[in-house]
Amino acid sequence: METPAQNSGKRGRTGQRSTAAVPAVTLAETMRQKLEEAIAAGRLEPGSRLDEQEIALRFGVSRTPVREAFRLLAANNLVELRGRQGATVRAISAHALVEMFQVMAELEGLCARLAARRVPASWSVTINEIHQRLVANAGEGDIDAFYDINQEFHEAIYEASRNAFLADQTRRLRNQVAAYRRRVTRMPNRIADTLREHEEIMQAILAHDQERAHRAMRDHVNLLGDNLLDFLAAFG
């Protein structure tokens, strides 16, 4: 039978478990976030091996939170665990990517549809400010910076949908294809097309035109026509 002293490390007076294990969990989540950001930014490319020891040394942590971070990333389909071979950044086939872009287009279209129903007039200041930064950046040739601002534009629409579950699911899928979505940004004429398509999306949302907003966002995200052919050619 356990003495009170032996049991004190397991539960406090309120009956809640001790938070002694929380720092390790928090550290693993922090590592997950850092690695996910690196994957989304393309610093860890699809198919590349994740060296557990090297990552632990780089961030000054033990291998345990790194290992747990790999498991969390695998649960979100960002990493593949291959037993003794270790972990690798998930690589996605061209066929699977096209399917994922189709689903993402519908999710983002729904975000835009709900935003058209729910945004206040004051939201126009927020979205216009982001769009103007995109326009200013377009002539500078910094595609990575353009991509990051573009992501802010989409985030603003996720938030404007006022549907936290939808926003979360859309982000999850977007993060899975983020490295490839950057490739789309590098396609010929894509920056100019993005600015034009964003204008259409903004106008539809601010006019509270739900159908038009959904269609404009869906077509913006989806790989259609020449965009699809160009993407598949670059992918190969």
C-alpha positions in Angstrom: 0.0 0.0 0.0 1.4 3.4 -0.9 2.1 5.9 1.7 0.9 9.5 1.3 4.5 10.6 0.6 4.8 8.0 -2.2 1.5 9.0 -3.7 2.1 12.7 -3.6 4.1 12.7 -6.8 1.2 11.2 -8.7 -1.8 13.3 -7.5 -2.1 16.6 -5.7 -4.7 17.5 -3.0 -7.2 18.4 -5.7 -7.0 14.9 -7.2 -5.3 16.2 -10.3 -2.1 14.6 -11.5 1.1 16.3 -10.9 2.4 18.6 -13.7 5.9 17.1 -13.2 5.7 15.5 -16.7 4.4 18.7 -18.4 7.8 20.2 -19.3 8.8 17.2 -21.4 5.5 17.3 -23.2 5.8 21.0 -23.8 9.3 20.6 -25.1 8.2 17.9 -27.5 5.4 20.2 -28.8 7.9 23.0 -29.1 10.2 20.8 -31.2 7.2 19.7 -33.3 6.4 23.3 -34.1 10.0 24.1 -35.0 10.3 21.1 -37.3 6.9 21.7 -38.9 7.9 25.3 -39.6 11.1 24.0 -41.2 9.2 21.5 -43.4 6.6 24.1 -44.4 9.4 26.6 -45.3 11.2 24.0 -47.4 14.3 24.0 -45.2 13.6 20.3 -44.6 12.8 18.9 -48.1 10.4 16.1 -48.8 12.2 12.7 -48.6 15.0 14.1 -46.5 16.1 12.1 -43.4 15.7 13.6 -40.0 18.7 12.8 -37.8 17.5 12.5 -34.3 20.9 13.1 -32.7 21.8 16.0 -34.9 18.5 17.8 -34.3 18.8 17.2 -30.5 22.3 18.8 -30.5 21.2 21.7 -32.7 18.4 22.6 -30.4 20.2 21.7 -27.2 17.7 19.1 -26.0 17.8 15.4 -25.2 16.7 12.9 -27.9 13.5 12.1 -26.1 11.5 15.2 -27.0 12.9 15.0 -30.5 11.7 11.4 -30.8 8.3 12.4 -29.5 8.1 15.4 -31.9 8.7 12.9 -34.8 5.7 10.9 -33.6 3.5 14.0 -33.4 4.6 15.0 -37.0 3.9 11.4 -38.2 0.4 11.7 -36.7 -0.1 14.8 -38.9 1.2 13.0 -42.0 4.3 15.3 -42.2 6.9 12.7 -41.4 7.2 8.9 -42.0 8.7 6.7 -39.3 10.6 3.8 -40.8 11.8 1.8 -37.8 15.6 1.4 -37.8 15.9 3.7 -40.8 14.6 6.5 -38.7 12.3 9.4 -39.7 12.0 11.1 -43.1 10.0 14.1 -44.3 7.0 12.7 -46.1 7.2 12.9 -49.9 4.0 13.0 -51.8 3.4 11.7 -55.3 2.1 14.0 -58.0 -1.2 12.1 -58.2 -1.8 12.4 -54.4 -0.8 16.1 -54.5 -3.4 16.9 -57.1 -6.1 15.1 -55.0 -5.0 17.0 -51.9 -5.1 20.3 -53.7 -8.6 19.6 -54.8 -9.7 18.9 -51.3 -7.8 22.0 -50.0 -9.5 24.1 -52.6 -12.9 23.1 -51.4 -11.9 23.7 -47.7 -10.6 27.2 -48.5 -13.6 27.8 -50.7 -15.8 27.1 -47.7 -13.7 29.4 -45.6 -14.3 32.2 -48.1 -18.0 31.4 -48.3 -18.4 31.7 -44.5 -16.3 34.8 -44.5 -18.6 36.4 -47.0 -21.5 35.7 -44.6 -19.8 36.8 -41.4 -17.1 39.5 -41.9 -17.8 43.0 -40.6 -17.1 46.0 -42.7 -13.9 46.8 -40.7 -12.3 43.6 -42.0 -11.6 45.3 -45.3 -8.8 47.3 -43.6 -7.1 44.1 -42.5 -7.3 42.3 -45.8 -6.4 45.3 -47.9 -3.3 46.0 -45.8 -2.1 42.4 -46.4 -2.9 42.6 -50.1 -1.0 45.9 -50.5 2.1 44.3 -48.9 1.8 41.5 -51.5 1.5 44.0 -54.3 4.6 45.8 -53.0 6.6 42.6 -52.7 5.6 41.3 -56.1 8.1 43.5 -57.9 11.0 42.6 -55.5 11.5 39.0 -56.7 11.6 37.6 -53.2 9.3 34.6 -53.7 9.7 33.2 -50.2 8.6 36.6 -48.7 5.7 36.7 -51.2 4.7 33.2 -50.1 4.7 34.2 -46.4 2.6 37.2 -47.0 0.3 35.2 -49.2 -0.2 32.8 -46.3 -1.2 35.8 -44.1 -3.9 36.6 -46.7 -5.3 33.0 -46.5 -5.0 33.0 -42.7 -7.1 36.2 -42.5 -9.9 34.4 -44.4 -9.7 31.3 -42.3 -10.2 33.6 -39.2 -13.0 35.5 -40.9 -14.9 32.3 -41.5 -15.5 32.2 -37.7 -15.3 28.4 -37.8 -12.4 27.3 -35.6 -12.7 23.6 -36.6 -12.8 24.4 -40.3 -9.8 26.7 -40.0 -7.8 24.1 -38.1 -8.5 21.3 -40.6 -7.6 23.7 -43.5 -4.3 24.6 -41.8 -3.5 20.9 -41.3 -3.9 20.0 -44.9 -2.1 23.2 -46.0 0.8 22.3 -43.8 1.0 18.8 -45.4 1.5 20.3 -48.9 3.3 23.5 -47.9 6.6 22.6 -49.5 4.8 21.9 -52.8 2.6 24.9 -52.5 5.8 27.0 -52.6 6.7 25.3 -55.9 3.4 26.5 -57.3 4.3 30.1 -56.3 7.5 29.7 -58.5 5.5 28.7 -61.6 5.6 31.2 -64.5 3.1 34.1 -64.1 1.9 32.7 -60.8 2.6 35.9 -58.8 0.6 38.1 -61.2 -2.2 35.5 -61.3 -2.2 35.4 -57.5 -2.7 39.2 -57.2 -5.5 39.2 -59.7 -7.2 36.2 -58.1 -6.9 37.8 -54.6 -8.6 40.9 -55.9 -11.5 38.7 -57.0 -11.7 36.9 -53.7 -11.6 40.1 -51.7 -14.3 41.8 -53.7 -16.6 38.8 -53.4 -16.2 38.5 -49.7 -16.6 42.2 -49.0 -19.7 42.2 -51.2 -21.0 39.3 -49.1 -21.4 37.2 -52.3 -21.1 33.7 -50.9 -21.2 31.7 -54.2 -18.7 34.0 -55.9 -16.3 34.0 -52.9 -16.4 30.2 -52.8 -15.8 29.8 -56.5 -13.0 32.4 -56.6 -11.1 30.9 -53.8 -11.6 27.3 -55.0 -10.3 28.2 -58.4 -7.4 30.1 -56.9 -6.2 27.2 -54.8 -6.9 24.3 -57.2 -4.5 23.2 -59.9 -6.5 23.6 -63.1 -5.7 23.7 -66.8 -2.3 25.0 -67.7 -1.4 25.4 -64.0 -1.8 21.7 -63.5 0.2 20.8 -66.6 3.0 23.2 -65.6 3.0 21.8 -62.0 3.2 18.2 -63.2 6.0 19.2 -65.6 8.0 20.9 -62.8 7.3 18.1 -60.4 8.8 15.6 -62.8 
